[in-house]
Structure formats: C-alpha cells, structure tokens
Amino acid sequence: MLNQFYTLGDYGEARWEEKKSLFIAGASPVVSEAEAIEFINDIKIKYNDARHHVYAYVIGENNEIQRFSDDGEPAGTGGRPVLDVIRNCRLKNTIIVVTRYFGGILLGTGGLIRAYGKSAALAVKSGGIVKKKLYRKATIFLEYGELGKVQNFLATQTGCRIKNISYTDKVTITCHIEIQRIGQVEKWLNDLYRVSGKITFHENLYETEKLNRE
C-alpha cells in the first residue's frame, strides 16, 4: 500500500461552452475498472442524445490501468487531453467523462484539445482533490494516571488521530498512527513516557485529508 496518494474527494461536474459547442464533464473517484466502465455507461444513458462521450481513467497504486477514448473525435483531441488532466493533477483511481453537444461550428484540433482539457480540469476542481494517507489502527492500554500526558503527546506531537477512549479497569485509546511513524511512536511511549501498558496494532487504512489546490 502507498504511504499516500491523491484522488477526488467526491463527484464533480462542470460545463464549458466553446463556439456554441457545450462540454459537460463529470469526474468521480473509482476503485476498479468495472466501476469506471459503469460510470461511463451511466453518463451515456444520462446524455443519450449527445454524439461524443470522451473519457479517461487511471486506476491502481502504480497507475496500472490507464485508458482513454476519443469516442469519434479526431485522434488525440479528446481522451488524451482528459488523461493529461488526471496525470498533471497526480490523481489515482479517477474517471473523467466529457460529453459534447456540437454547436454547429468546427473547433479544429487545437480548439477540441483546449475545450476537453478545460472542462475536465473544471470537473476535477468541482470534485475537489484529497490526499489519502496511510495509517495503522492501534489500541493503547494505559493506567488512568497516564492518560493525560499520553493523550496530549499523541494529539500534539505525533499526528495520530484519536478515534475513541474507553474506561474500564484501564484506559483504552483507539487511534490511527501514520504508517511511517509507528516505530517512533512506540519508542517514545516506551522510552520517554515509560507507560505501563502496551500497544496492539491492527489493520492498515487510509485517512482522507482535504486540499486546497488550484
């Protein structure tokens, strides 16, 4: 699993008009090629009176799956510009479909490339780019007297995300620790704070961080 990657936070949609041609772009996070194909088909059904549904998608930790289609537009004028938007934003697990309604005026190669790229970029902006960061779920068992200093340490010094604190005969903290800081956190708790309890690690998972990238 990657320590971090960028993707879309939600579905985004944008419209762009170029010389009376209307471009409607939809962008969405996806987790599989099957989901991407389903998204494409849904767009085609939604705008079934349009002639062109250009698309591109990138899926996989190492971008193993990359597909694009000009869907009847001149070669290289539709799918490639949309794919370039995904690549330039460093997005993974992302699908963009741009539907075009012809306005009666030919745009030419350059005009098509600009319009498809512009509408795709606006859809990405609408959906919002997020960072997915890898964490490991952990359970920390403490004595009551140790809670204050450990809770403060986790929240202010480690970037850990505390999810729950339960109270029985001991205090149990459930938190998510950044994957690259696990050894550091464990060492600090044992050496610096000398807590009497123990840490139990569980599964890895991704947390989402919103970004403000233009």
Backbone as CSV, one residue per row, in Angstrom:
resi,resn,N_x,N_y,N_z,CA_x,CA_y,CA_z,C_x,C_y,C_z
1,MET,0.840,-1.203,0.000,0.000,0.000,0.000,0.876,1.255,0.000
2,LEU,0.469,2.252,-0.758,1.208,3.502,-0.818,1.061,4.279,0.483
3,ASN,2.122,5.003,0.866,2.032,5.841,2.061,1.018,6.969,1.878
4,GLN,0.899,7.447,0.635,-0.093,8.473,0.356,-0.319,8.571,-1.149
5,PHE,-1.484,9.073,-1.526,-1.765,9.348,-2.929,-2.906,10.354,-3.006
6,TYR,-3.094,10.919,-4.202,-4.146,11.911,-4.422,-5.271,11.307,-5.260
7,THR,-6.482,11.704,-4.953,-7.641,11.296,-5.734,-8.718,12.366,-5.580
8,LEU,-9.900,12.107,-6.129,-11.008,13.051,-5.979,-11.745,12.807,-4.671
9,GLY,-12.186,13.884,-4.057,-12.941,13.753,-2.820,-14.384,13.363,-3.048
10,ASP,-14.927,13.735,-4.206,-16.343,13.475,-4.485,-16.584,13.645,-5.984
11,TYR,-17.800,13.369,-6.391,-18.180,13.597,-7.786,-18.141,15.088,-8.083
12,GLY,-17.594,15.428,-9.234,-17.557,16.822,-9.660,-18.100,16.967,-11.069
13,GLU,-18.766,18.065,-11.332,-19.335,18.299,-12.667,-19.094,19.739,-13.075
14,ALA,-18.841,19.941,-14.359,-18.609,21.290,-14.871,-19.078,21.375,-16.315
15,ARG,-19.429,22.582,-16.731,-19.860,22.834,-18.111,-18.990,23.924,-18.715
16,TRP,-18.668,23.724,-19.974,-17.832,24.689,-20.679,-18.361,24.844,-22.104
17,GLU,-18.530,26.088,-22.539,-19.018,26.335,-23.897,-17.911,26.914,-24.753
18,GLU,-17.731,26.328,-25.922,-16.701,26.767,-26.859,-17.333,26.884,-28.244
19,LYS,-17.500,28.102,-28.732,-18.087,28.343,-30.058,-19.390,27.568,-30.243
20,LYS,-20.248,27.700,-29.260,-21.597,27.114,-29.240,-21.623,25.602,-28.998
21,SER,-20.469,24.955,-28.930,-20.436,23.550,-28.512,-20.432,23.503,-26.990
22,LEU,-21.277,22.643,-26.417,-21.368,22.519,-24.966,-20.630,21.265,-24.520
23,PHE,-19.724,21.439,-23.567,-18.966,20.329,-22.998,-19.413,20.140,-21.551
24,ILE,-19.880,18.943,-21.229,-20.316,18.619,-19.867,-19.382,17.552,-19.318
25,ALA,-18.628,17.904,-18.300,-17.629,16.988,-17.744,-18.069,16.471,-16.385
26,GLY,-17.939,15.168,-16.199,-18.196,14.541,-14.906,-16.956,13.792,-14.453
27,ALA,-16.554,13.991,-13.223,-15.357,13.345,-12.674,-15.714,12.671,-11.359
28,SER,-15.139,11.498,-11.134,-15.512,10.748,-9.934,-14.362,9.860,-9.472
29,PRO,-14.249,9.639,-8.152,-13.318,8.615,-7.663,-13.890,7.232,-7.943
30,VAL,-13.029,6.288,-8.289,-13.436,4.902,-8.518,-12.370,3.987,-7.922
31,VAL,-12.737,2.735,-7.687,-11.780,1.795,-7.093,-11.471,0.624,-8.013
32,SER,-12.153,0.536,-9.155,-11.919,-0.579,-10.071,-12.278,-0.163,-11.490
33,GLU,-11.784,-0.936,-12.462,-12.128,-0.644,-13.850,-13.606,-0.888,-14.106
34,ALA,-14.163,-1.893,-13.450,-15.597,-2.162,-13.602,-16.426,-0.963,-13.157
35,GLU,-16.004,-0.329,-12.070,-16.720,0.856,-11.582,-16.571,2.017,-12.558
36,ALA,-15.383,2.145,-13.163,-15.165,3.202,-14.153,-16.056,2.999,-15.375
37,ILE,-16.143,1.768,-15.852,-16.982,1.466,-17.013,-18.452,1.723,-16.698
38,GLU,-18.869,1.374,-15.498,-20.248,1.646,-15.087,-20.534,3.148,-15.091
39,PHE,-19.562,3.932,-14.624,-19.716,5.391,-14.616,-19.865,5.916,-16.045
40,ILE,-19.034,5.417,-16.953,-19.113,5.834,-18.358,-20.493,5.521,-18.934
41,ASN,-20.961,4.321,-18.685,-22.272,3.915,-19.212,-23.406,4.752,-18.630
42,ASP,-23.288,5.100,-17.354,-24.312,5.948,-16.729,-24.369,7.322,-17.398
43,ILE,-23.193,7.872,-17.714,-23.141,9.176,-18.382,-23.755,9.081,-19.783
44,LYS,-23.447,7.994,-20.481,-24.005,7.817,-21.830,-25.528,7.728,-21.799
45,ILE,-26.059,7.081,-20.771,-27.514,6.995,-20.633,-28.107,8.358,-20.281
46,LYS,-27.423,9.069,-19.395,-27.918,10.374,-18.954,-27.978,11.361,-20.117
47,TYR,-26.947,11.340,-20.967,-26.891,12.258,-22.113,-26.939,11.438,-23.405
48,ASN,-28.009,10.697,-23.566,-28.078,9.754,-24.687,-28.304,10.417,-26.044
49,ASP,-28.562,11.710,-26.050,-28.744,12.417,-27.317,-27.464,13.094,-27.794
50,ALA,-26.374,12.925,-27.045,-25.092,13.515,-27.435,-24.311,12.535,-28.309
51,ARG,-23.472,13.074,-29.182,-22.719,12.234,-30.114,-21.417,11.725,-29.511
52,HIS,-20.773,12.528,-28.673,-19.445,12.167,-28.169,-19.437,12.102,-26.643
53,HIS,-18.879,11.021,-26.115,-18.646,10.861,-24.676,-17.180,10.461,-24.499
54,VAL,-16.332,11.455,-24.491,-14.887,11.239,-24.361,-14.566,10.905,-22.908
55,TYR,-13.622,10.000,-22.685,-13.304,9.654,-21.295,-11.838,9.276,-21.129
56,ALA,-11.419,9.290,-19.873,-10.103,8.780,-19.482,-10.187,8.376,-18.024
57,TYR,-9.432,7.339,-17.666,-9.367,6.956,-16.254,-8.022,6.325,-15.931
58,VAL,-7.647,6.471,-14.669,-6.403,5.904,-14.137,-6.751,5.167,-12.856
59,ILE,-6.330,3.911,-12.758,-6.675,3.077,-11.611,-5.458,2.267,-11.179
60,GLY,-5.290,2.120,-9.866,-4.227,1.282,-9.320,-3.175,2.078,-8.581
61,GLU,-2.520,1.422,-7.616,-1.494,2.085,-6.818,-0.376,2.642,-7.688
62,ASN,-0.002,1.909,-8.712,1.064,2.336,-9.616,0.523,2.698,-10.996
63,ASN,-0.717,3.141,-11.022,-1.379,3.536,-12.277,-1.361,2.404,-13.299
64,GLU,-1.590,1.176,-12.809,-1.513,0.011,-13.687,-2.514,0.073,-14.836
65,ILE,-3.677,0.643,-14.590,-4.716,0.717,-15.620,-4.894,2.167,-16.042
66,GLN,-4.617,2.446,-17.298,-4.828,3.777,-17.862,-5.518,3.610,-19.214
67,ARG,-6.690,4.180,-19.332,-7.458,4.056,-20.560,-7.998,5.436,-20.962
68,PHE,-8.162,5.631,-22.272,-8.836,6.838,-22.747,-9.475,6.556,-24.096
69,SER,-10.469,7.359,-24.435,-11.171,7.203,-25.709,-11.566,8.564,-26.254
70,ASP,-11.351,8.749,-27.570,-11.801,9.966,-28.247,-13.263,9.860,-28.669
71,ASP,-13.813,8.670,-28.646,-15.231,8.413,-28.958,-15.700,9.150,-30.213
72,GLY,-14.953,8.976,-31.290,-15.366,9.560,-32.565,-14.771,10.910,-32.892
73,GLU,-14.172,11.576,-31.918,-13.481,12.830,-32.197,-12.159,12.510,-32.922
74,PRO,-11.563,13.490,-33.611,-10.267,13.257,-34.248,-9.242,12.728,-33.239
75,ALA,-8.417,11.802,-33.682,-7.474,11.128,-32.786,-6.624,12.128,-32.011
76,GLY,-6.573,11.928,-30.694,-5.729,12.749,-29.835,-6.341,14.051,-29.375
77,THR,-7.584,14.335,-29.767,-8.181,15.630,-29.416,-9.094,15.567,-28.201
78,GLY,-9.449,14.363,-27.736,-10.393,14.243,-26.629,-9.852,13.487,-25.443
79,GLY,-9.687,12.183,-25.617,-9.271,11.343,-24.496,-7.911,11.693,-23.938
80,ARG,-6.964,11.990,-24.826,-5.613,12.312,-24.353,-5.579,13.580,-23.511
81,PRO,-6.212,14.682,-23.911,-6.229,15.867,-23.047,-6.885,15.604,-21.694
82,VAL,-7.921,14.773,-21.671,-8.570,14.440,-20.398,-7.628,13.613,-19.529
83,LEU,-6.950,12.642,-20.138,-5.971,11.845,-19.394,-4.847,12.722,-18.860
84,ASP,-4.424,13.707,-19.651,-3.357,14.613,-19.206,-3.767,15.391,-17.958
85,VAL,-5.040,15.752,-17.853,-5.524,16.441,-16.652,-5.361,15.540,-15.430
86,ILE,-5.749,14.281,-15.555,-5.608,13.335,-14.440,-4.145,13.191,-14.051
87,ARG,-3.280,13.035,-15.052,-1.846,12.858,-14.781,-1.230,14.110,-14.167
88,ASN,-1.557,15.268,-14.712,-0.966,16.513,-14.218,-1.373,16.809,-12.778
89,CYS,-2.568,16.355,-12.391,-3.027,16.522,-11.007,-2.537,15.390,-10.103
90,ARG,-1.816,14.437,-10.689,-1.274,13.276,-9.960,-2.380,12.468,-9.277
91,LEU,-3.488,12.308,-9.957,-4.627,11.606,-9.378,-4.563,10.113,-9.674
92,LYS,-5.012,9.334,-8.720,-5.188,7.896,-8.890,-6.665,7.562,-8.687
93,ASN,-7.063,6.409,-9.216,-8.437,5.925,-9.022,-9.462,7.006,-9.379
94,THR,-9.320,7.515,-10.595,-10.138,8.646,-11.044,-10.648,8.415,-12.461
95,ILE,-11.899,8.742,-12.700,-12.521,8.675,-14.021,-13.094,10.043,-14.377
96,ILE,-12.890,10.463,-15.612,-13.496,11.695,-16.121,-14.151,11.386,-17.464
97,VAL,-15.399,11.785,-17.605,-16.120,11.667,-18.875,-16.566,13.067,-19.294
98,VAL,-16.288,13.409,-20.545,-16.710,14.708,-21.074,-17.649,14.474,-22.254
99,THR,-18.873,14.925,-22.102,-19.889,14.811,-23.145,-19.930,16.105,-23.953
100,ARG,-19.993,15.957,-25.271,-20.013,17.145,-26.132,-21.292,17.200,-26.955
101,TYR,-21.925,18.378,-26.903,-23.040,18.685,-27.793,-22.530,19.669,-28.848
102,PHE,-22.520,19.234,-30.083,-21.976,20.040,-31.179,-22.842,21.273,-31.419
103,GLY,-22.167,22.422,-31.551,-22.894,23.675,-31.718,-22.958,24.192,-33.137
104,GLY,-22.458,23.392,-34.091,-22.548,23.809,-35.485,-21.306,24.469,-36.037
105,ILE,-20.341,24.764,-35.187,-19.096,25.402,-35.626,-17.938,24.456,-35.339
106,LEU,-17.143,24.149,-36.356,-15.991,23.270,-36.166,-14.944,23.961,-35.297
107,LEU,-14.423,23.244,-34.332,-13.453,23.828,-33.402,-12.015,23.611,-33.846
108,GLY,-11.785,22.632,-34.699,-10.417,22.328,-35.090,-9.696,21.550,-34.009
109,THR,-8.542,21.026,-34.366,-7.782,20.192,-33.430,-7.443,20.936,-32.146
110,GLY,-6.876,22.134,-32.281,-6.482,22.901,-31.102,-7.658,23.274,-30.231
111,GLY,-8.764,23.649,-30.857,-9.946,24.024,-30.088,-10.525,22.867,-29.308
112,LEU,-10.555,21.681,-29.919,-11.059,20.497,-29.212,-10.169,20.140,-28.032
113,ILE,-8.867,20.160,-28.252,-7.930,19.825,-27.173,-8.112,20.770,-25.996
114,ARG,-8.205,22.069,-26.289,-8.369,23.051,-25.215,-9.696,22.857,-24.492
115,ALA,-10.762,22.646,-25.235,-12.090,22.552,-24.624,-12.238,21.299,-23.771
116,TYR,-11.754,20.179,-24.273,-11.844,18.949,-23.479,-10.970,19.035,-22.230
117,GLY,-9.777,19.587,-22.389,-8.898,19.732,-21.231,-9.451,20.697,-20.201
118,LYS,-10.002,21.823,-20.672,-10.547,22.831,-19.762,-11.735,22.285,-18.985
119,SER,-12.661,21.637,-19.669,-13.851,21.120,-18.983,-13.483,20.018,-17.999
120,ALA,-12.521,19.170,-18.360,-12.071,18.122,-17.436,-11.444,18.724,-16.187
121,ALA,-10.619,19.755,-16.369,-9.973,20.405,-15.225,-11.004,21.054,-14.306
122,LEU,-12.039,21.640,-14.877,-13.086,22.258,-14.061,-13.863,21.213,-13.267
123,ALA,-14.073,20.037,-13.861,-14.764,18.966,-13.141,-13.931,18.468,-11.967
124,VAL,-12.620,18.372,-12.167,-11.728,17.984,-11.067,-11.801,19.009,-9.942
125,LYS,-11.787,20.270,-10.305,-11.884,21.326,-9.290,-13.200,21.233,-8.537
126,SER,-14.276,20.909,-9.244,-15.589,20.770,-8.609,-15.615,19.608,-7.618
127,GLY,-15.013,18.490,-7.990,-14.991,17.324,-7.098,-14.056,17.495,-5.920
128,GLY,-12.988,18.281,-6.107,-12.036,18.523,-5.032,-10.995,17.425,-4.924
129,ILE,-9.743,17.824,-4.840,-8.650,16.861,-4.698,-8.389,16.612,-3.219
130,VAL,-8.244,15.335,-2.869,-7.928,14.964,-1.492,-6.672,14.103,-1.472
131,LYS,-6.022,14.115,-0.324,-4.872,13.235,-0.109,-5.312,12.057,0.747
132,LYS,-5.005,10.869,0.289,-5.235,9.658,1.065,-3.908,9.265,1.711
133,LYS,-3.883,9.277,3.038,-2.651,8.972,3.765,-2.824,7.670,4.534
134,LEU,-1.782,6.836,4.483,-1.853,5.510,5.093,-1.580,5.572,6.597
135,TYR,-2.483,4.965,7.359,-2.361,4.869,8.813,-2.492,3.402,9.225
136,ARG,-2.105,3.129,10.462,-2.372,1.817,11.043,-3.193,2.006,12.314
137,LYS,-4.244,1.252,12.410,-5.082,1.309,13.601,-4.334,0.693,14.775
138,ALA,-4.404,1.349,15.922,-3.697,0.864,17.108,-4.575,1.005,18.343
139,THR,-4.365,0.118,19.295,-5.030,0.188,20.590,-3.961,0.306,21.662
140,ILE,-4.091,1.328,22.504,-3.116,1.573,23.569,-3.817,1.403,24.911
141,PHE,-3.247,0.561,25.773,-3.820,0.287,27.095,-2.986,1.003,28.149
142,LEU,-3.650,1.799,29.005,-2.957,2.649,29.970,-3.602,2.564,31.346
143,GLU,-2.810,2.996,32.343,-3.370,3.279,33.658,-4.003,4.671,33.613
144,TYR,-4.952,4.912,34.499,-5.669,6.189,34.485,-4.730,7.385,34.626
145,GLY,-3.711,7.246,35.454,-2.806,8.360,35.693,-1.931,8.708,34.504
146,GLU,-1.882,7.833,33.524,-1.044,8.071,32.345,-1.808,8.716,31.190
147,LEU,-3.118,8.793,31.315,-3.938,9.218,30.185,-3.614,10.624,29.710
148,GLY,-3.559,11.588,30.627,-3.392,12.982,30.236,-2.154,13.223,29.402
149,LYS,-1.003,12.758,29.886,0.242,13.032,29.167,0.306,12.280,27.838
150,VAL,-0.217,11.051,27.825,-0.174,10.275,26.585,-1.145,10.846,25.551
151,GLN,-2.327,11.218,25.994,-3.306,11.802,25.076,-2.768,13.092,24.468
152,ASN,-2.167,13.934,25.277,-1.585,15.178,24.785,-0.440,14.905,23.819
153,PHE,0.383,13.935,24.164,1.511,13.566,23.303,1.025,13.084,21.934
154,LEU,0.045,12.201,21.937,-0.466,11.660,20.677,-1.084,12.744,19.807
155,ALA,-1.824,13.654,20.430,-2.557,14.667,19.678,-1.660,15.780,19.151
156,THR,-0.620,16.135,19.893,0.171,17.313,19.538,1.536,17.011,18.940
157,GLN,2.072,15.828,19.186,3.440,15.542,18.777,3.566,14.493,17.673
158,THR,2.542,13.723,17.434,2.693,12.582,16.528,1.802,12.628,15.295
159,GLY,0.799,13.478,15.284,-0.141,13.474,14.177,-1.116,12.317,14.214
160,CYS,-1.139,11.587,15.327,-2.085,10.477,15.459,-3.517,11.011,15.501
161,ARG,-4.428,10.208,15.044,-5.845,10.563,15.093,-6.523,9.682,16.131
162,ILE,-6.896,10.291,17.247,-7.561,9.545,18.320,-9.022,9.349,17.944
163,LYS,-9.456,8.092,17.911,-10.811,7.759,17.482,-11.747,7.491,18.653
164,ASN,-11.213,6.954,19.729,-12.080,6.600,20.857,-11.233,6.399,22.108
165,ILE,-11.815,6.732,23.257,-11.204,6.447,24.559,-12.260,5.769,25.417
166,SER,-11.961,4.580,25.904,-12.912,3.851,26.750,-12.294,3.633,28.129
167,TYR,-13.162,3.529,29.127,-12.727,3.462,30.521,-13.311,2.210,31.178
168,THR,-12.426,1.308,31.573,-12.826,0.132,32.360,-11.880,0.055,33.542
169,ASP,-11.284,-1.102,33.780,-10.260,-1.141,34.821,-9.006,-0.417,34.373
170,LYS,-8.834,-0.286,33.048,-7.766,0.519,32.464,-8.378,1.455,31.432
171,VAL,-7.556,2.347,30.930,-7.981,3.241,29.854,-7.509,2.655,28.528
172,THR,-8.397,2.645,27.556,-8.046,2.128,26.233,-8.236,3.224,25.191
173,ILE,-7.145,3.553,24.513,-7.184,4.547,23.440,-7.136,3.822,22.102
174,THR,-8.107,4.099,21.258,-8.072,3.603,19.885,-7.690,4.766,18.985
175,CYS,-6.643,4.589,18.198,-6.155,5.685,17.371,-5.605,5.161,16.050
176,HIS,-5.386,6.091,15.130,-4.758,5.784,13.851,-3.407,6.491,13.819
177,ILE,-2.345,5.734,13.546,-0.984,6.263,13.545,-0.445,6.233,12.120
178,GLU,0.164,7.347,11.686,0.774,7.372,10.359,1.756,6.219,10.232
179,ILE,1.705,5.540,9.113,2.446,4.301,8.954,3.943,4.491,9.145
180,GLN,4.484,5.626,8.696,5.922,5.842,8.787,6.361,6.288,10.178
181,ARG,5.393,6.522,11.086,5.742,6.989,12.425,5.454,5.953,13.503
182,ILE,5.108,4.753,13.089,4.752,3.721,14.067,5.908,3.418,15.011
183,GLY,7.078,3.145,14.456,8.232,2.825,15.293,8.593,3.961,16.225
184,GLN,8.501,5.187,15.730,8.820,6.364,16.527,7.851,6.517,17.688
185,VAL,6.562,6.363,17.420,5.559,6.492,18.473,5.745,5.411,19.526
186,GLU,5.968,4.196,19.085,6.146,3.086,20.024,7.367,3.315,20.906
187,LYS,8.446,3.793,20.308,9.673,4.052,21.071,9.464,5.178,22.075
188,TRP,8.811,6.243,21.660,8.574,7.359,22.566,7.720,6.936,23.757
189,LEU,6.684,6.172,23.488,5.820,5.739,24.591,6.574,4.857,25.573
190,ASN,7.431,4.002,25.059,8.177,3.088,25.932,9.338,3.766,26.633
191,ASP,10.097,4.591,25.898,11.328,5.168,26.433,11.109,6.503,27.132
192,LEU,10.336,7.381,26.506,10.184,8.727,27.049,9.118,8.782,28.133
193,TYR,7.961,8.180,27.853,6.859,8.253,28.805,6.782,7.034,29.712
194,ARG,7.444,5.967,29.317,7.514,4.749,30.130,6.137,4.309,30.614
195,VAL,5.199,4.219,29.685,3.859,3.791,30.061,3.878,2.313,30.421
196,SER,3.012,1.959,31.326,2.994,0.578,31.814,2.200,-0.346,30.899
197,GLY,1.375,0.247,30.038,0.531,-0.568,29.168,1.260,-1.015,27.922
198,LYS,0.497,-1.410,26.944,1.087,-1.906,25.703,0.293,-1.390,24.511
199,ILE,0.918,-1.496,23.347,0.270,-1.108,22.103,-0.010,-2.367,21.291
200,THR,-1.231,-2.474,20.799,-1.591,-3.552,19.885,-1.941,-2.934,18.539
201,PHE,-1.301,-3.435,17.485,-1.543,-2.893,16.147,-2.527,-3.772,15.383
202,HIS,-3.316,-3.093,14.525,-4.346,-3.786,13.756,-4.126,-3.524,12.265
203,GLU,-5.207,-3.349,11.516,-5.101,-3.242,10.063,-4.637,-1.858,9.615
204,ASN,-4.106,-1.816,8.390,-3.788,-0.547,7.750,-5.043,0.016,7.088
205,LEU,-5.111,1.344,7.021,-6.252,2.000,6.373,-5.849,3.396,5.938
206,TYR,-6.655,3.959,5.051,-6.386,5.309,4.563,-7.311,6.319,5.232
207,GLU,-6.716,7.453,5.613,-7.471,8.606,6.084,-7.446,9.671,4.987
208,THR,-8.477,10.488,4.951,-8.614,11.496,3.903,-8.297,12.879,4.434
209,GLU,-7.461,13.603,3.689,-7.146,14.986,4.018,-7.555,15.871,2.847
210,LYS,-8.379,16.873,3.117,-8.798,17.789,2.063,-7.664,18.751,1.731
211,LEU,-7.574,19.090,0.458,-6.547,20.009,-0.002,-7.204,21.209,-0.652
212,ASN,-6.453,22.307,-0.686,-6.896,23.494,-1.417,-5.906,23.751,-2.542
213,ARG,-5.997,22.890,-3.566,-5.089,23.008,-4.698,-5.837,23.567,-5.888
214,GLU,-5.279,24.628,-6.448,-5.920,25.236,-7.639,-5.376,24.570,-8.898
